[in-house]
Amino acid sequence: MSSGGAAARSGEGSPGEGAFVPSALGTREHWDAVYERELQTFQEYGDTGEIWFGEESMNRLIRWMQKHKIPLDASVLDIGTGNGVFLVELAKFGFSNITGIDYSPSAIQLSGSIIEKEGLSNIKLKVEDFLDLSTKLSGFHICIDKGTFDAISLNPDNAIEKRKQYVKSLSRVLKVKGFFLITSCNWTKEELLNEFSEGFELFEELPTPKFSFGGRSGNSVAALVFQKMSSGEAAESSSSLLSSPIVYRN
Ligand SMILES: C[S@@+](CC[C@H](N)C(=O)[O-])C[C@H]1O[C@@H](n2cnc3c(N)ncnc32)[C@H](O)[C@@H]1O
């Protein structure tokens, strides 16, 4: 996976299992090494490092929040914040209740340094493994994921279980009727609908640039907004899911 490309598919696994070739990009060691390097570069040259999916991916999310008049005091959680540049953009836009978590201590240290250099306060940062939340993180109105679910899907150690745990953690931290904004280069819209079918429903698909390859055109990046259903709605929709099509992969 990179901000411009998708991870390789293994071609194995039963339908819907999402069989990616496991990769170092799914491990904490990888991200620790990345952000240690980026932290050093920031300290030496002031370069904030890579913005996953580019500037436009941040603008797209902020435009959506603006269009839907999300109040500036809404609580926002950035899951796997990396260098925290999206937190900076949210704060500059006026959001005042923002939290960034990442399981890499170097990522959180880098985010803290960038936020400090920008002269911003009121942004909460925490070293947290989203799959093993240690504190009482809950009650968020908005959760953002830019590339983190993608990274987790590449974990060499039981990625299927980790994806299930991700959905459980998301249910725990997001308020009922809260929004989950995910940007992914490894999963298609249909696959994401399948991954988040329990307890979440699609609210909107955000337009992303298309690319052509071998005469076929498609989206290289999927950006979707889900809304968390109440438990009553979720039960109703799970019975109707029985009649919905299953996504098969080659
Ligand atoms: C592809 S990077 C994206 C970083 C950032 N969201 C961005 O858009 O620039 C994936 C991030 O997810 C973090 N991450 C991966 N698994 C995680 C987990 N289980 N808990 C918290 N953070 C995780 C990594 O440390 C890394 O910062």
The ligand as an ORCA input file, in Angstrom:
! r2SCAN-3c Opt
* xyz 0 1
  C      -1.275      4.791      6.161
  S      -0.860      5.571      7.663
  C      -2.027      6.920      7.645
  C      -1.684      8.029      8.589
  C      -2.688      9.203      8.597
  N      -4.030      8.766      8.887
  C      -2.667      9.969      7.299
  O      -3.709     10.039      6.623
  O      -1.623     10.535      6.942
  C      -1.599      4.416      8.833
  C      -1.505      4.860     10.270
  O      -2.251      3.967     11.086
  C      -1.534      3.721     12.280
  N      -2.052      2.450     12.819
  C      -2.016      1.225     12.226
  N      -2.609      0.317     13.017
  C      -3.045      0.969     14.125
  C      -3.724      0.550     15.311
  N      -4.068     -0.728     15.521
  N      -4.019      1.478     16.242
  C      -3.663      2.787     16.060
  N      -2.999      3.231     14.963
  C      -2.689      2.328     14.006
  C      -0.075      3.717     11.824
  O       0.836      3.904     12.884
  C      -0.080      4.872     10.817
  O       0.129      6.091     11.460
*
